[in-house]
Amino acid sequence: MAEKVIPIRVAGAPESAAPWDGAALRDTLGRPIRDLRISVTDRCNFRCVYCMPRKVFDANYRFLPHAAILSFEEIARVARVFVSLGVKKIRLTGGEPLVRKDLAKLVALLAPLGADLTLTTNGSLLARQISALRRAGLQRLTVSLDSLDDATFRAMNDADYPVASVLEGIEAAVAAGLAPVKINMVVKRGVNDHQIADMARRWRGTGHIVRFIEYMDVGSTNGWRMDDVVPSAEVVRRIGEQFPLEPVEPNYTGEVAERWRYRDGAGEIGVIASVTQAFCRDCNRMRLSTEGALYTCLFAQTGHDLKALLRSGAPDDAIRDRIAAVWRARGDRYSELRTAETARLRKVEMSYIGG
C-alpha cells in the first residue's frame, strides 16, 4: 500500500504566544492578515500531474478518514474567529471542494460572516451544484481549466474528464449569477503552453478573467523542474503579440495576480508569477488544512494544530490567541528564497492545504 506522503507535522502555539490585544495583526515582516483559504477535503476526482500525480495518489492511497477532518460547524467557528482578527476574504478549496458532500451547507454557515466568500473548483461537478451554492450565499467563483483542447485537458487531469464538463459548469455559474468567473490555467512548458493565446482568445470579450499560473514546486510529488516553467513575462508577451496589452493597478495590496487589460477594451487577464516574480512581501494569506492545521505558506513544511483546541472545549478566545500567535511568528518568504535545493524539500501537498 502506498505510504501517505503529506507531512502532517504540527506544532502548538509559538512559545511567544500571548493574548491578542486587539491591535491589527501583523507578522514578523509587517504583513497584515487578510485572506483565509480553507481546504474542505484532501480528495479530488482529478489526478492533475502538477498537483496529485496518479503514481502517488493511486487507488491504494490513504486519504484522511472522515472523523479526522473538520466538520462544517468547526470550520465555521474557526472562520468566525479569523474574521474577528481582520480576515476579509474566505476561499473554499481542496482537493476538489465539490466532492465534499453537502458543501452548500458550509457556504450557508459562512455567508453571514460578511467576508468575501469564494470557491475554487476544477468545475467538473459544478453544473449540478452551482444553484445550491449560489442560494446558500456563494459570492464568487474560480474555475481551473488548463486547456481548451480536449485531448490535452484529459491528459493533464489524468482522469479522462472532458473539457466540455468544465465549460458546462462555467455556463451554469453564469446562469446562476456568478459572472464574471475567474479561470485559472497552470502553464507547463511542452504540455499546454502552445495554447496560451487560444485560451486568451476564447475568453476575450466575455467578461471572464483568465489567469495564467506559473508551474510551481508545490508539495514533493509533482517532479517540478525550472525548465518546465513558462515565465509570466513570456505569457504576457505571447498574448500581447496578438492582442496588445497594458498593465493595470492591483485591486488591493497582496493581490496574487498581476493584472493586464486589452487595449481595445475586451477585458483583462492576470498572471501569477510566484516562481519568477515572487510576491512574498505582500502575502497576507493563512491556510486551514482539511484536518485543522494552520499553514502560513503554500510551500510550508510544518503546520500548527488547531483541531486539538477545537475538540477540547477551548473557548473562542483561546482559538483566537493561537491564530494570532502563529501569524505574529510568521516569517515565510519561500518564493523569494527558492533554489534547486529548497525545491527538493519535503513540503505539504497542495491537495491538502489548497492552492
N, C-alpha and C positions, 0 to 999 in steps of 0.2 A: 504494500500500500504506500502511496506517495506520502512523504512527510509534509507537514504543514510548514510552509516557508515564511509565513508572516511573522516578523519579530514582534511579539506582544510583550516585550519587557516594559513594565510600567513602574513608575515611582510614585511616592506620595507627594505631598506638598514640599516645595523647596524649604530648606532649613530657615530661610529668612521670612517664612510665612508670617503675616500679621494681619489683623482685621483690616478690612477695606475702610478707608477713612472718607469715602465719598468723593475724593478727587478724581479728575479724569485719569483713566487708566492708560499708562504708557509703559513700554518695555525698556530694556537697557539702552536701546538705540533711539529712544524718544518716539517710537511709533505707537499711535493710538490703536485701540481695538475697534473694529467697525463691522467685520463680516464673520459670520459663523457658518461653517459648512458641516452638514450633518450627514453621515453615512448611515442609511437606514438598513442596509443589508450588505453582506460581503459576497453575495451571489449575483450571477449575471447569466443571461441566456446567450450572450455573445462570448467569443473567445478571441478578442482582438489581439493581434500579435504584439502590440505595444503596451498592452495592459494586463491581459490574462492569457498568456500563451498556452495553448492546449497541452503542450508537452509537460507542463507543470500542473495546470488546473484541469486535470483529466477526470475520468469517471470515478477514480479512486480518491480524488482529493477530498480532504475532510474539512468541510465548511463548518462554521460555528453552529452549535445546536441552538434551537430557538430560546431555550432558557438562559443562554449566555448573553443574548442581545438585549438591548434596552427596549422596554415596552414603549408604546406611543405616549403613555402618561409620563413615564420617566423622561423621555425626550422633551416633551412639552415643558416639564418642570425645569430642566436644565436651560432650555431656550428662554424661558421667562427670566431666569436669573441673568443670563447673558444680556438680555435687553436692558435690564436694570443697570448693567455695567457699561452701557453705551453702544451695544450692537445695533446696527441699523438695517442689516440685510441678513437673511437666513436662506441658505441654499440647501435643498434636499438632493442628495446624491447617493452613490453606492460604490461599488457594484452597480447594478441596474435597479434604481429605486422602485420601478413599476413591477418588479417581481415580488415585492413585499405585499402581502395580502392586505386589502382594505386601506391602501395608503391615503385615500381621501379622508379617512377618519383622523389621521395625523394632521393633515392640512387644516381641517376644521379646528383642531386644538391650537394650532399655531397662528392662524389668521387673526384672531383678536389681539395678538400681542402688539400689533402696529408696525412691525418691521416689514421691509420689502421682502416678500415671500416668493421664492423662485425655485425651479426644479430643473435639473439636468438629466436627460434621458437619452438612450440610444434610439428612441422613437418607435421601436418595433411593436410595442404594446400600447402605444399612445391613443390610437383611434378609438379603442374600446373603453378607455378610462378617462379621457380628457374632459368629458362633460361633467362627470362626478367631481373631478379635481377642481374644475372651474367653479362649480356650485359651492364647493367647500371653502373657496377663498384663495385659490392659487392666482398669483398676480402676473407672473412672467415665466417664460419657458426658454430653455436652451436645448437644442437637439444636436447630437453628434452625428455627423454624416461625412464620411471620409472619401466618398467617391459617388459620382452620379452614374458611372459605368457599372452595370450590374455584375459583370464578372469580377472586376476589381473589388467592388464592395463585398461580394460574397467571400472572396479570398481574404480580405482584411478582417472581416468579422469571424471567419473560420467556423461559422455555424450554418452556412448556406441560407442566410436570411436575404431576401431580395430587397433591392433598394426601393422598390415600389411600396413596401410596407412602411418605410420611414416617410416617404413623400405623402402617403395617405395620412399618416399621423400629423404631419405639418399642416395639411389641408384641414384636418379636423380641429386642430388647435386654432386656426384662423376662424373657422366657423363658430368656435366656442367663445371668440372674443379675446384671444390671447396674442393677437398680432400687435407689433411685429415680433417674429421669432428670431432668436439668435441661433445661428447654425455653425457648429464647430467642426473644422476639418483638421485633423492631425496629419501633417505632411511628412512623408518619409521618402527620401530620395530613392529613385529607382522603383518605387512601388506605386505611388499615386501623384507624384509631383508634376507629371505631364498633364494633369487635369486641373491645375490651379486656375488657369484662365477660364476653363469651361465652367468651373464652379462659380467664379465671379460673374460670368455671363448669365448663367441660369437665374441668379437671384437679383441681378441689377433691375432696378425699377419696381421691385415687388414690395419694398419697404422693409424686408427682412435683412439682417446683417450677418454676413458670413465672416467668421473669424478663423484665420489660418494659424495653427498652433505648431510651433517647433517640436519635433520629436524629442522627448525628454528621457533622462535616465531615472525614471521613477521606479521604485522598488529594486528588486535584484534578479528579476527573471526575464526581462524583455530583450536581453542581448544588445543593449544600446551601444552604438558607436558614433563618434562625432562625424564620421564620414557619411552617416545616414541623415544628418541634419540638413535641412534646407533653410538657410538663414532668412529671417523675416524680411531683411532688406532685399533679398533676391525675389521673394514673393511679391513685394511691392513693385519692384522693377518689372517683373514679368507681366503683372496686371496692367501697370501703367503704360507699357508699350502698346497695349490695345485700347485701354480706357484710361486716359490721363487722370491722375490723382493729385490731391493736395492734402497736407496734414490738417488735422482738426484737434483742438484742445481737448484734454480729457474731461469727462463729465464730473470727476471728483478725484481728489488725491488718493492714490492707491489703486486706481482702476488698472486691471491687468492688461487690457488690450490697448495697444496704440491705435488711434483712430485715423482713418484716411477716407476722404469723400471723393466721389467722382466729380470732376469739374463741370460736367454737363448737368449736374443736379440729379443724377439717377440713384442717389443713395450713398451708402458708405460701406466700408469693410473694416475689419480690425485684424491686427497681427499680434500674436502673443509670443514674445521672444525671450523666454526665461533662460535660454541657453546662450544666445549671442548678445543680448542686451538686458542683462539682469535688472530686475526691478525690486530687489530685496529692500532697498532703502525706504520704500513706501508700503511694504507688505503689512496689511492690517487684518490678516485672517487667522482665526483659530479653527481647528478641526476637531469634531467629536466623532470618534470611531464607532463602529457598529456595536461594540460591546462596552462603550462608555469610558474610553480613554481619551484624554486631551492630547492633541498633537499640534505643535506650534509651527510646523513646516511640512510642506508636501514631501520633502526628502528626509524626514526625521528618522532617527534610528530607535528612539525610545518615546514612550508616551507617559502620561500622568494619570493614574487611576482616579476615576470619579465615581464609578459604579459602586465601589465599596461604601462610599458616603451615602449614595442614594438609597442603598438597600440596608443600611444600618440604622435608619431612622434619624439621620442628621437633619437639622433644620436648614432652611434656605440660606441663612447667614453663613453657616459653615461651608456650604457649597460655593457660595459667592466668594468667600475668603480664599478657598482653594483655587478657584479660577483666577482670582486677582493675583495670587502669589505666583502661579505658573506664568501668567502674562508678564508680570514685573521682572521675572528672572529670564525672560526670553531674549536671546541674542542671535537668533538664526539668520544666516545670510548665505545659505548653501550655494545658490546660483552665482554669487559673486566670487566664491572660493573654489568653484568646480575645477577639478583636474581629472586626469585619467585615473588617478588613484582613488579619489572620492567617488567617482562613477562606479567603482567596483565594490564599494562598501555595501554591506547588507542593510537595506533600508526597508521601511514599512511599504507594503504594496499599495498602489493607488486604489485597487478594488476594495481595500479595507478602510481607507480614510477618505476616499472620494477625490476627484480631480479639482 
